[in-house]
């Protein structure tokens, strides 16, 4: 299990980015809430997948549209 900071570090992004990805529906919401929020390996895989897409010069908007379709 990961905290938000640990997840962000392992995924190579900021905690703010993780929260933004969750808001866009690109990463699943955490388990629990507040200081008890827990992230799993599935969340890490989702963060890394988002990063791979962004590294291909795609935008978050493109990715969010693809997920919504």
Secondary structure, 3 states (H helix, E strand, C coil): CECHHHHHHHHCCCHHHHHHHHHCCCCCCCECCHHHCEECHHHHHHHHHHHHHHHCCCCHHHHHHHHHC
